[in-house]
């Protein structure tokens, strides 16, 4: 009689012993590290050029519009075409865009102030003045003709990234045996979270000691490293055969239909969407570093490092433990704890307390990411993984980017402290509402017992 899975010795590195997955994870981690560094430094660059909270919110807007426009078609593309090829093309294009950002940052003073760029800057200034009514117009700077080009490049990069992301996320089950998938998801989610937190930290330190072009060039270099690691990868198991079907909007929305039927995935994704939308404070870190904590670029780097350290510590702890026995309750408690930590950070004017609060946001967020991604991958059949991932991407990506827009615009109205504190309180309230509305999430069995629907 076979030994039950739950009683087998736990091997925290079982998925990493598969070369296909190990190489893919390493390359994906490097590319994500570069992307997060580029994203954070672009935000700091825009703030340094403009000194505007609204400009920070608009960086979130140029990222969220492609997310809303292309996520569902991207999921259908990932389910119809070879995912490895899609990943390679998208990564190569983003590397070129990062090199263009580096050149623009290096020679921005040489950009001629032609009429379209002047008009774009005037529109940006009027938008900022509409939201920042209490600000002195002379304190806002929208004269740099390179500024609209930065927004265009960031928006283009976001379009490519969104079209590629469902393929990147849904390829994991094809790279290793099914019985190692749960462990792979833990490492994948942990690597994603560490890159999300550590990338901006590295970017902040590099900006403090070098300049913006170095970070953008680093992003391009890490994308090329991903391409090299991706090339020899072979599928461990062939993708499930796709049943013949007409290309229709019903097919595109199949992922949304699946999530709507599966209340566990719906509840977990909704929890993350509203929690991050309301509780995200990372966008306002340049303002906190400059105006509240008075620690400058170096302090900005350390503030970005604090969630990285927390996420890394929790990732290592989770990877060396057996699958969670009560993942639903763990998810709810972690998101609630995230909201409390955000409130503490918002009220703090002491640098080390702010560091501790951000450390805890990384700890709690890593737990949330691991549980949510595990649920999506474990409960979704392969022919739907691209489309379900694309819908989940809308939930998660829109919460991050709209959260950035929300934080920037709310800060313009009520100040950065009010924007952060009220967002944290909203996160706690949403957690309580979803815990009551989705009881099946609270009663979720251990992760190792979950299987996809037939």
C-alpha positions as CSV (number, residue, x, y, z in Angstrom):
1,X,0.0,0.0,0.0
2,X,1.6,3.4,-1.0
3,X,2.6,5.8,1.7
4,X,0.3,8.8,1.9
5,X,1.8,12.0,0.6
6,X,1.2,13.8,3.9
7,X,3.4,11.3,5.7
8,X,6.4,11.4,3.3
9,X,9.5,13.3,4.4
10,X,9.2,16.9,3.1
11,X,11.9,17.7,0.5
12,X,12.0,21.6,0.3
13,X,14.1,21.4,-2.9
14,X,12.3,18.7,-4.8
15,X,11.3,21.0,-7.7
16,X,14.8,22.6,-7.9
17,X,16.2,19.1,-8.6
18,X,14.6,19.3,-12.0
19,X,17.0,21.2,-14.4
20,X,14.2,22.5,-16.6
21,X,12.4,24.2,-13.8
22,X,15.6,25.3,-12.0
23,X,17.0,27.1,-15.1
24,X,13.6,28.7,-15.9
25,X,13.2,29.9,-12.3
26,X,16.7,31.4,-12.3
27,X,16.2,33.2,-15.6
28,X,12.7,34.4,-14.7
29,X,14.0,35.6,-11.3
30,X,16.8,37.7,-13.0
31,X,14.4,39.2,-15.5
32,X,11.9,40.1,-12.8
33,X,14.7,41.6,-10.7
34,X,15.6,43.9,-13.5
35,X,12.0,44.8,-14.3
36,X,11.4,45.8,-10.7
37,X,14.6,47.8,-10.5
38,X,13.7,49.6,-13.7
39,X,10.1,50.3,-12.6
40,X,11.2,51.7,-9.2
41,X,13.9,53.9,-10.7
42,X,11.7,55.2,-13.4
43,X,9.3,56.3,-10.6
44,X,12.1,58.0,-8.8
45,X,13.3,59.6,-12.0
46,X,9.8,61.0,-12.8
47,X,9.5,62.4,-9.3
48,X,13.0,63.9,-9.4
49,X,12.1,65.6,-12.7
50,X,8.6,66.8,-11.6
51,X,8.3,66.9,-7.8
52,X,4.7,65.9,-8.4
53,X,2.5,63.3,-6.6
54,X,0.2,63.2,-9.6
55,X,3.1,62.3,-11.8
56,X,3.8,59.3,-9.6
57,X,0.1,58.3,-10.0
58,X,0.4,58.6,-13.8
59,X,3.2,56.2,-13.8
60,X,0.8,53.7,-12.4
61,X,-1.8,54.7,-15.0
62,X,0.4,54.0,-18.0
63,X,1.0,50.5,-16.5
64,X,-2.6,49.7,-15.8
65,X,-4.2,50.7,-19.1
66,X,-2.4,48.0,-21.1
67,X,-3.2,45.6,-18.3
68,X,-6.9,46.2,-18.7
69,X,-6.8,46.2,-22.5
70,X,-4.6,43.2,-23.2
71,X,-4.8,40.7,-20.3
72,X,-7.7,38.7,-21.6
73,X,-6.5,38.4,-25.2
74,X,-3.0,37.5,-23.8
75,X,-4.5,34.6,-21.9
76,X,-6.1,33.2,-25.1
77,X,-2.8,33.6,-27.0
78,X,-0.9,31.7,-24.3
79,X,-3.4,28.8,-24.5
80,X,-3.2,28.7,-28.3
81,X,0.6,29.1,-29.0
82,X,3.9,27.9,-27.7
83,X,4.5,29.6,-24.4
84,X,8.3,29.4,-24.5
85,X,8.3,31.2,-27.9
86,X,6.0,33.9,-26.6
87,X,8.3,34.4,-23.5
88,X,11.4,34.7,-25.7
89,X,10.0,37.3,-28.1
90,X,8.5,39.4,-25.3
91,X,11.7,39.4,-23.2
92,X,13.8,40.4,-26.2
93,X,11.6,43.4,-27.0
94,X,11.7,44.6,-23.3
95,X,15.5,44.4,-23.4
96,X,15.5,46.8,-26.3
97,X,13.1,49.1,-24.6
98,X,15.3,49.1,-21.5
99,X,18.3,50.1,-23.6
100,X,16.3,52.9,-25.1
101,X,15.4,54.2,-21.6
102,X,19.1,54.1,-20.7
103,X,20.0,56.2,-23.7
104,X,17.1,58.6,-23.0
105,X,18.2,59.0,-19.4
106,X,21.8,59.6,-20.4
107,X,21.1,62.1,-23.1
108,X,17.8,63.6,-22.0
109,X,19.2,67.2,-22.2
110,X,19.8,66.6,-25.9
111,X,16.1,65.9,-26.6
112,X,14.7,68.9,-28.7
113,X,11.7,70.6,-27.2
114,X,9.5,70.0,-30.3
115,X,5.9,71.0,-30.2
116,X,4.3,67.6,-29.5
117,X,6.6,67.1,-26.4
118,X,5.8,70.6,-25.2
119,X,2.0,70.0,-25.6
120,X,2.3,66.7,-23.7
121,X,4.2,68.4,-20.9
122,X,1.6,71.1,-20.7
123,X,-1.2,68.5,-20.5
124,X,0.7,66.7,-17.7
125,X,1.2,70.0,-15.8
126,X,-2.5,70.9,-16.0
127,X,-3.4,67.4,-14.8
128,X,-1.1,67.8,-11.8
129,X,-2.5,71.3,-11.0
130,X,-6.0,69.9,-11.1
131,X,-5.3,67.3,-8.4
132,X,-2.6,69.2,-6.4
133,X,-4.6,72.4,-5.8
134,X,-2.7,73.2,-2.6
135,X,0.7,73.0,-4.4
136,X,2.6,76.0,-5.5
137,X,2.6,75.8,-9.3
138,X,6.2,77.0,-9.3
139,X,7.2,73.8,-7.3
140,X,6.0,71.5,-10.1
141,X,8.4,71.0,-13.0
142,X,7.1,69.6,-16.4
143,X,9.7,71.3,-18.6
144,X,11.9,68.3,-19.5
145,X,11.0,67.3,-23.1
146,X,12.2,63.8,-22.4
147,X,9.5,63.3,-19.8
148,X,6.6,62.3,-22.3
149,X,9.0,59.9,-24.0
150,X,9.7,58.2,-20.7
151,X,5.9,57.7,-20.2
152,X,5.6,56.3,-23.8
153,X,8.5,53.8,-23.3
154,X,7.1,52.7,-19.9
155,X,3.6,52.2,-21.5
156,X,5.1,50.3,-24.4
157,X,7.0,48.0,-22.1
158,X,3.9,47.4,-20.1
159,X,2.0,46.4,-23.2
160,X,4.7,43.8,-24.1
161,X,4.9,42.6,-20.5
162,X,1.1,42.1,-20.2
163,X,1.0,40.1,-23.5
164,X,3.8,37.8,-22.3
165,X,2.8,37.4,-18.7
166,X,0.1,34.6,-19.0
167,X,2.6,32.5,-20.9
168,X,5.3,33.1,-18.2
169,X,3.0,32.1,-15.4
170,X,1.3,29.1,-16.9
171,X,4.4,27.4,-18.3
172,X,5.5,26.1,-14.9
173,X,3.3,22.9,-14.8
174,X,4.9,21.8,-18.1
175,X,8.4,21.8,-16.8
176,X,8.3,19.2,-14.0
177,X,6.3,16.2,-12.7
178,X,2.9,17.0,-11.3
179,X,3.7,15.7,-7.8
180,X,6.4,18.5,-7.5
181,X,4.1,21.2,-8.8
182,X,3.1,22.5,-5.3
183,X,6.8,22.9,-4.3
184,X,7.6,24.6,-7.6
185,X,4.8,27.1,-7.1
186,X,6.1,27.9,-3.6
187,X,9.6,28.6,-5.1
188,X,8.1,30.4,-8.1
189,X,6.0,32.6,-5.9
190,X,8.8,33.2,-3.5
191,X,11.2,34.1,-6.2
192,X,8.6,36.5,-7.7
193,X,8.1,38.2,-4.4
194,X,11.8,38.5,-3.6
195,X,12.4,40.0,-7.0
196,X,9.5,42.4,-6.6
197,X,11.0,43.6,-3.3
198,X,14.7,43.3,-4.0
199,X,14.7,44.8,-7.5
200,X,13.7,48.3,-6.4
201,X,16.2,48.1,-3.5
202,X,19.0,47.4,-5.9
203,X,17.8,50.1,-8.2
204,X,17.7,52.6,-5.3
205,X,21.2,51.8,-4.3
206,X,22.5,52.0,-7.9
207,X,20.9,55.4,-8.4
208,X,22.4,56.6,-5.1
209,X,25.9,55.6,-6.2
210,X,25.7,55.9,-10.1
211,X,22.8,57.2,-12.2
212,X,19.6,56.2,-13.9
213,X,21.1,54.8,-17.2
214,X,23.1,52.1,-15.2
215,X,19.8,50.7,-13.8
216,X,18.1,50.6,-17.2
217,X,21.2,48.9,-18.8
218,X,21.2,46.4,-15.9
219,X,17.6,45.6,-16.7
220,X,18.4,44.9,-20.3
221,X,21.4,42.7,-19.3
222,X,19.2,40.6,-17.0
223,X,16.6,40.2,-19.8
224,X,19.4,38.8,-22.0
225,X,20.5,36.4,-19.2
226,X,16.9,35.1,-19.1
227,X,17.0,34.5,-22.9
228,X,20.2,32.4,-22.5
229,X,18.8,30.3,-19.7
230,X,15.4,29.9,-21.6
231,X,16.9,28.6,-24.8
232,X,17.9,25.0,-23.7
233,X,14.7,24.4,-21.7
234,X,12.5,21.5,-22.8
235,X,9.0,20.6,-21.7
236,X,8.9,17.8,-19.2
237,X,5.4,17.0,-20.3
238,X,3.6,18.1,-23.4
239,X,0.9,20.7,-23.2
240,X,-2.6,19.3,-23.0
241,X,-4.3,19.1,-26.4
242,X,-6.5,22.0,-27.1
243,X,-10.0,21.1,-28.3
244,X,-10.9,22.7,-31.7
245,X,-12.9,25.8,-31.2
246,X,-13.8,29.0,-32.9
247,X,-11.9,32.1,-31.9
248,X,-14.6,34.0,-30.1
249,X,-15.1,36.3,-27.2
250,X,-16.6,33.3,-25.3
251,X,-13.3,31.6,-25.6
252,X,-11.4,34.7,-24.5
253,X,-13.7,35.0,-21.4
254,X,-13.5,31.3,-20.5
255,X,-10.9,32.1,-17.8
256,X,-13.2,34.6,-16.2
257,X,-16.1,32.0,-16.3
258,X,-13.9,29.5,-14.6
259,X,-12.9,31.9,-11.8
260,X,-16.5,33.0,-11.3
261,X,-17.6,29.4,-10.8
262,X,-14.6,28.6,-8.5
263,X,-15.4,30.7,-5.4
264,X,-12.1,29.9,-3.7
265,X,-10.0,31.4,-6.5
266,X,-12.5,34.3,-6.8
267,X,-12.3,35.0,-3.1
268,X,-8.5,34.8,-3.0
269,X,-8.0,37.0,-6.0
270,X,-10.6,39.6,-4.9
271,X,-8.9,39.7,-1.5
272,X,-5.5,40.5,-3.1
273,X,-7.0,43.0,-5.6
274,X,-8.7,45.2,-3.0
275,X,-6.1,44.8,-0.3
276,X,-3.2,45.9,-2.5
277,X,-5.3,48.6,-4.2
278,X,-6.1,50.1,-0.9
279,X,-3.0,49.2,1.1
280,X,-0.2,49.9,-1.4
281,X,2.2,52.5,-0.1
282,X,5.3,51.8,-2.2
283,X,4.4,54.4,-4.7
284,X,4.7,57.1,-2.1
285,X,8.1,56.0,-0.7
286,X,9.9,58.8,-2.6
287,X,7.7,61.3,-0.8
288,X,8.2,59.6,2.6
289,X,12.0,59.4,2.0
290,X,12.2,63.1,1.0
291,X,9.6,65.0,3.0
292,X,8.6,62.9,6.1
293,X,11.6,60.7,7.1
294,X,14.2,63.0,5.5
295,X,16.6,60.2,4.5
296,X,17.2,61.0,0.8
297,X,18.1,58.4,-1.9
298,X,20.1,56.2,0.4
299,X,17.2,56.0,2.9
300,X,14.8,55.4,-0.1
301,X,17.0,52.3,-0.9
302,X,16.8,51.0,2.6
303,X,13.0,51.6,2.8
304,X,12.6,49.5,-0.4
305,X,15.0,46.9,1.1
306,X,12.8,46.3,4.2
307,X,10.0,44.5,2.4
308,X,12.6,42.5,0.5
309,X,14.2,41.3,3.7
310,X,10.8,40.4,5.1
311,X,9.7,38.6,1.9
312,X,13.0,36.7,1.7
313,X,12.8,35.5,5.3
314,X,9.3,34.3,4.9
315,X,10.0,32.7,1.6
316,X,12.8,30.6,3.1
317,X,10.6,29.6,6.0
318,X,7.7,28.6,3.8
319,X,10.0,26.6,1.4
320,X,11.4,24.5,4.3
321,X,8.0,23.7,5.7
322,X,5.4,21.1,4.5
323,X,2.4,22.6,2.5
324,X,0.1,24.7,4.6
325,X,-2.6,22.7,6.3
326,X,-5.0,25.7,6.6
327,X,-4.0,27.9,3.6
328,X,-7.3,29.8,3.5
329,X,-7.2,31.0,7.1
330,X,-3.4,31.7,6.7
331,X,-4.2,33.9,3.6
332,X,-6.8,35.9,5.5
333,X,-4.6,36.5,8.5
334,X,-1.7,37.5,6.4
335,X,-3.7,40.1,4.4
336,X,-5.1,41.5,7.6
337,X,-1.6,41.7,9.1
338,X,-0.5,43.5,5.9
339,X,-3.1,46.1,6.5
340,X,-2.1,46.7,10.1
341,X,1.6,47.1,9.1
342,X,0.6,49.6,6.4
343,X,-1.2,51.7,9.0
344,X,1.8,51.6,11.3
345,X,4.1,52.7,8.4
346,X,1.7,55.5,7.5
347,X,1.7,57.0,11.0
348,X,5.4,56.6,11.7
349,X,7.8,59.5,11.5
350,X,10.7,57.3,13.0
351,X,12.9,55.7,10.3
352,X,13.5,52.4,12.1
353,X,9.8,51.9,13.0
354,X,9.0,52.6,9.3
355,X,11.6,50.0,8.4
356,X,10.0,47.4,10.7
357,X,6.5,48.1,9.4
358,X,7.7,47.6,5.8
359,X,9.6,44.5,6.8
360,X,6.3,43.0,8.1
361,X,4.5,44.0,4.8
362,X,7.0,41.8,3.0
363,X,6.5,38.9,5.4
364,X,2.7,39.0,5.1
365,X,2.6,39.7,1.4
366,X,4.9,36.7,0.6
367,X,2.4,34.4,2.4
368,X,-0.4,35.8,0.4
369,X,1.4,35.4,-2.9
370,X,2.4,31.8,-2.3
371,X,-1.2,30.8,-1.3
372,X,-2.9,32.6,-4.0
373,X,-0.6,31.4,-6.8
374,X,-0.8,27.9,-5.5
375,X,-4.6,28.0,-5.6
376,X,-4.6,29.3,-9.2
377,X,-2.1,26.7,-10.5
378,X,-3.4,23.7,-8.5
379,X,-7.1,24.2,-9.2
380,X,-6.9,25.1,-12.9
381,X,-6.8,22.6,-15.7
382,X,-3.9,23.2,-18.2
383,X,-6.0,24.1,-21.3
384,X,-7.4,27.0,-19.2
385,X,-4.2,28.1,-17.4
386,X,-3.3,30.9,-19.7
387,X,-6.7,32.5,-19.6
388,X,-7.2,32.0,-15.9
389,X,-3.8,33.4,-15.3
390,X,-4.7,36.4,-17.5
391,X,-7.8,37.1,-15.4
392,X,-5.7,36.7,-12.2
393,X,-3.2,39.1,-13.7
394,X,-6.0,41.7,-14.1
395,X,-6.8,41.2,-10.4
396,X,-3.2,41.5,-9.2
397,X,-1.7,43.8,-11.8
398,X,-4.6,46.2,-11.7
399,X,-4.5,46.3,-7.9
400,X,-0.8,47.3,-8.0
401,X,-1.1,49.8,-10.7
402,X,-4.5,51.3,-9.8
403,X,-3.3,51.2,-6.2
404,X,-0.3,53.3,-7.3
405,X,-2.7,55.8,-9.1
406,X,-5.0,55.8,-6.0
407,X,-2.1,56.5,-3.7
408,X,-0.7,59.3,-5.8
409,X,-4.0,61.1,-6.4
410,X,-5.2,60.6,-2.8
411,X,-1.9,61.9,-1.6
412,X,-2.5,65.0,-3.7
413,X,-5.9,65.5,-1.9
414,X,-5.3,64.5,1.7
415,X,-1.5,64.2,1.9
416,X,0.7,61.1,1.9
417,X,0.0,60.1,5.5
418,X,-3.7,60.1,5.1
419,X,-3.5,58.2,1.8
420,X,-1.4,55.4,3.4
421,X,-3.3,55.2,6.7
422,X,-6.8,55.1,5.2
423,X,-5.6,52.6,2.7
424,X,-4.4,50.3,5.4
425,X,-7.7,50.6,7.3
426,X,-9.5,49.7,4.0
427,X,-7.3,46.6,3.6
428,X,-8.3,45.4,7.1
429,X,-12.0,46.0,6.3
430,X,-11.9,44.2,3.0
431,X,-10.3,41.2,4.7
432,X,-13.1,40.9,7.2
433,X,-15.7,41.2,4.5
434,X,-14.3,38.5,2.3
435,X,-13.7,36.2,5.3
436,X,-17.4,36.3,6.0
437,X,-18.6,36.3,2.3
438,X,-16.5,33.3,1.2
439,X,-16.7,30.6,4.0
440,X,-15.2,28.0,1.6
441,X,-11.9,30.0,1.7
442,X,-11.7,29.6,5.5
443,X,-12.4,25.9,5.2
444,X,-9.8,25.2,2.5
445,X,-8.0,21.8,2.9
446,X,-4.2,21.5,2.8
447,X,-2.5,22.5,-0.5
448,X,-1.1,19.1,-1.2
449,X,-4.6,17.6,-1.4
450,X,-5.9,20.1,-4.1
451,X,-6.4,18.9,-7.7
452,X,-7.6,20.7,-10.8
453,X,-11.1,20.4,-12.1
454,X,-11.6,17.8,-14.9
